[in-house]
């Protein structure tokens, strides 16, 4: 589960409509069809908005990739 504090920067980066859609889905527990009627778009568009919004939040909260150490050309681990 993603920590709310860790997600905060990603949430703040979203447009108001995206924030509203996520609120309606995850806090008001509306279905995608219910959100579509509330917001005035199709259910498919709501699905895309949720998917894209969650992707953007994850992008803002993803840890920096660790440096990957490449094996030596001999196939042996590097000496310490």
C-alpha positions as CSV (number, residue, x, y, z in Angstrom):
1,X,0.0,0.0,0.0
2,X,1.3,3.4,-0.9
3,X,1.8,5.8,2.0
4,X,-0.4,8.9,1.7
5,X,2.4,11.2,2.6
6,X,4.6,9.7,-0.1
7,X,1.8,10.1,-2.6
8,X,1.2,13.8,-1.7
9,X,3.6,15.4,-4.3
10,X,2.1,13.2,-7.1
11,X,-1.5,14.1,-6.0
12,X,-0.7,17.8,-6.0
13,X,0.6,17.5,-9.5
14,X,-2.8,16.4,-10.8
15,X,-5.4,18.6,-12.4
16,X,-8.5,19.4,-10.3
17,X,-10.7,17.0,-12.4
18,X,-8.2,14.2,-11.9
19,X,-8.1,14.8,-8.1
20,X,-11.9,14.8,-8.1
21,X,-12.2,11.6,-10.0
22,X,-9.8,9.8,-7.7
23,X,-11.6,11.2,-4.6
24,X,-14.9,9.9,-6.0
25,X,-13.5,6.5,-6.8
26,X,-11.4,5.8,-3.7
27,X,-13.0,7.8,-0.9
28,X,-16.7,8.2,-2.0
29,X,-16.6,4.7,-3.4
30,X,-18.4,5.5,-6.6
31,X,-18.2,3.2,-9.6
32,X,-16.6,4.4,-12.8
33,X,-20.1,4.7,-14.2
34,X,-21.3,6.8,-11.3
35,X,-18.2,9.0,-11.6
36,X,-18.9,9.4,-15.4
37,X,-22.4,10.6,-14.7
38,X,-21.1,13.0,-11.9
39,X,-18.3,14.5,-14.0
40,X,-20.0,14.4,-17.4
41,X,-17.7,12.1,-19.4
42,X,-17.9,8.4,-20.5
43,X,-17.1,5.5,-18.2
44,X,-14.2,4.6,-20.5
45,X,-12.8,8.1,-20.1
46,X,-13.0,7.8,-16.3
47,X,-11.1,4.5,-16.6
48,X,-8.3,6.2,-18.5
49,X,-8.3,9.2,-16.1
50,X,-7.9,6.9,-13.1
51,X,-5.2,4.8,-14.8
52,X,-3.2,7.8,-15.9
53,X,-3.6,9.7,-12.6
54,X,-2.4,6.6,-10.7
55,X,0.6,6.2,-13.1
56,X,1.6,9.9,-12.5
57,X,1.3,9.5,-8.7
58,X,3.5,6.4,-8.9
59,X,6.0,8.3,-11.1
60,X,6.3,11.0,-8.4
61,X,6.7,8.5,-5.6
62,X,9.0,5.9,-7.2
63,X,12.3,5.6,-5.4
64,X,15.4,6.5,-7.3
65,X,16.7,3.4,-9.2
66,X,19.7,1.9,-7.5
67,X,23.0,1.8,-9.4
68,X,23.3,-1.7,-10.9
69,X,26.8,-3.1,-10.7
70,X,27.8,-4.9,-13.9
71,X,29.7,-8.2,-13.7
72,X,33.2,-8.1,-14.9
73,X,34.0,-9.5,-18.4
74,X,35.4,-12.6,-16.7
75,X,32.1,-13.5,-15.2
76,X,33.5,-13.4,-11.7
77,X,32.1,-11.0,-9.1
78,X,34.2,-7.9,-8.5
79,X,36.8,-8.1,-5.8
80,X,36.2,-6.2,-2.6
